[in-house]
């Protein structure tokens, strides 16, 4: 799918109350190349994730991304609504 990450699992959730479907992607980030800064590389990863998640949505659907570090379970970052 991407050179930025390896998709380890994709889980689909159905929400009958909202007549909606949600996807949870579990992935592992690849190491940035030496010529790239960590911040720029992360921005490129987020861009790629949004491209993937937006590829088959309806116009009324919403997208959000939560980032969790497997080694640091106490902090998280949310991108989206």
BALOBA-1460 file (C-alpha; in Angstrom, 3 decimals):
// residues 81
<rec num="1" residu="x" x="0.000" y="0.000" z="0.000"/>
<rec num="2" residu="x" x="2.643" y="2.504" z="1.018"/>
<rec num="3" residu="x" x="6.354" y="2.776" z="1.601"/>
<rec num="4" residu="x" x="5.599" y="4.858" z="4.712"/>
<rec num="5" residu="x" x="3.885" y="2.130" z="6.720"/>
<rec num="6" residu="x" x="3.008" y="-1.550" z="6.834"/>
<rec num="7" residu="x" x="-0.697" y="-2.293" z="7.285"/>
<rec num="8" residu="x" x="-0.936" y="-4.971" z="9.969"/>
<rec num="9" residu="x" x="-4.723" y="-5.138" z="10.360"/>
<rec num="10" residu="x" x="-7.879" y="-3.421" z="9.136"/>
<rec num="11" residu="x" x="-11.071" y="-3.752" z="11.184"/>
<rec num="12" residu="x" x="-14.502" y="-2.596" z="10.024"/>
<rec num="13" residu="x" x="-17.126" y="-1.520" z="12.567"/>
<rec num="14" residu="x" x="-20.842" y="-1.144" z="11.742"/>
<rec num="15" residu="x" x="-22.843" y="1.507" z="13.622"/>
<rec num="16" residu="x" x="-26.543" y="0.762" z="13.054"/>
<rec num="17" residu="x" x="-27.713" y="3.775" z="15.048"/>
<rec num="18" residu="x" x="-25.857" y="6.150" z="12.730"/>
<rec num="19" residu="x" x="-26.178" y="4.001" z="9.598"/>
<rec num="20" residu="x" x="-22.428" y="4.302" z="9.253"/>
<rec num="21" residu="x" x="-19.353" y="2.175" z="8.938"/>
<rec num="22" residu="x" x="-15.968" y="2.825" z="10.506"/>
<rec num="23" residu="x" x="-12.542" y="1.417" z="9.818"/>
<rec num="24" residu="x" x="-9.679" y="0.959" z="12.213"/>
<rec num="25" residu="x" x="-6.230" y="0.621" z="10.669"/>
<rec num="26" residu="x" x="-3.411" y="-0.866" z="12.691"/>
<rec num="27" residu="x" x="-0.081" y="-0.175" z="11.089"/>
<rec num="28" residu="x" x="3.621" y="0.086" z="11.769"/>
<rec num="29" residu="x" x="5.542" y="3.104" z="10.519"/>
<rec num="30" residu="x" x="8.699" y="2.506" z="8.534"/>
<rec num="31" residu="x" x="11.923" y="4.306" z="9.394"/>
<rec num="32" residu="x" x="12.465" y="7.641" z="7.668"/>
<rec num="33" residu="x" x="15.209" y="7.816" z="5.055"/>
<rec num="34" residu="x" x="18.358" y="9.671" z="6.161"/>
<rec num="35" residu="x" x="17.583" y="12.570" z="3.818"/>
<rec num="36" residu="x" x="14.245" y="13.313" z="5.493"/>
<rec num="37" residu="x" x="13.479" y="14.995" z="8.812"/>
<rec num="38" residu="x" x="11.208" y="13.142" z="11.249"/>
<rec num="39" residu="x" x="8.589" y="15.932" z="11.175"/>
<rec num="40" residu="x" x="8.440" y="16.061" z="7.373"/>
<rec num="41" residu="x" x="8.304" y="12.273" z="7.172"/>
<rec num="42" residu="x" x="5.416" y="12.139" z="9.658"/>
<rec num="43" residu="x" x="3.537" y="14.787" z="7.621"/>
<rec num="44" residu="x" x="3.978" y="12.649" z="4.503"/>
<rec num="45" residu="x" x="2.653" y="9.624" z="6.416"/>
<rec num="46" residu="x" x="-0.455" y="11.552" z="7.527"/>
<rec num="47" residu="x" x="-1.056" y="12.727" z="3.934"/>
<rec num="48" residu="x" x="-0.817" y="9.125" z="2.707"/>
<rec num="49" residu="x" x="-3.185" y="7.897" z="5.432"/>
<rec num="50" residu="x" x="-5.795" y="10.512" z="4.515"/>
<rec num="51" residu="x" x="-5.506" y="9.590" z="0.817"/>
<rec num="52" residu="x" x="-6.109" y="5.943" z="1.709"/>
<rec num="53" residu="x" x="-9.027" y="6.611" z="4.059"/>
<rec num="54" residu="x" x="-10.694" y="9.072" z="1.677"/>
<rec num="55" residu="x" x="-10.445" y="6.750" z="-1.321"/>
<rec num="56" residu="x" x="-13.858" y="5.074" z="-0.875"/>
<rec num="57" residu="x" x="-15.968" y="7.402" z="1.267"/>
<rec num="58" residu="x" x="-19.345" y="8.959" z="0.699"/>
<rec num="59" residu="x" x="-19.554" y="12.789" z="0.650"/>
<rec num="60" residu="x" x="-21.278" y="12.805" z="4.064"/>
<rec num="61" residu="x" x="-18.640" y="10.607" z="5.756"/>
<rec num="62" residu="x" x="-16.119" y="11.981" z="8.256"/>
<rec num="63" residu="x" x="-12.505" y="10.953" z="8.836"/>
<rec num="64" residu="x" x="-10.388" y="11.115" z="11.968"/>
<rec num="65" residu="x" x="-7.003" y="9.652" z="12.775"/>
<rec num="66" residu="x" x="-5.712" y="8.663" z="16.221"/>
<rec num="67" residu="x" x="-2.028" y="7.950" z="16.635"/>
<rec num="68" residu="x" x="-0.869" y="5.690" z="19.466"/>
<rec num="69" residu="x" x="2.677" y="4.685" z="20.256"/>
<rec num="70" residu="x" x="2.911" y="1.019" z="21.262"/>
<rec num="71" residu="x" x="5.812" y="1.867" z="23.591"/>
<rec num="72" residu="x" x="4.057" y="4.861" z="25.157"/>
<rec num="73" residu="x" x="0.444" y="3.990" z="25.997"/>
<rec num="74" residu="x" x="-0.191" y="7.132" z="28.059"/>
<rec num="75" residu="x" x="0.024" y="9.734" z="25.273"/>
<rec num="76" residu="x" x="-1.948" y="9.955" z="22.066"/>
<rec num="77" residu="x" x="-2.545" y="12.427" z="19.278"/>
<rec num="78" residu="x" x="-5.799" y="12.962" z="17.375"/>
<rec num="79" residu="x" x="-6.079" y="14.450" z="13.893"/>
<rec num="80" residu="x" x="-9.527" y="15.245" z="12.563"/>
<rec num="81" residu="x" x="-12.945" y="16.296" z="13.842"/>
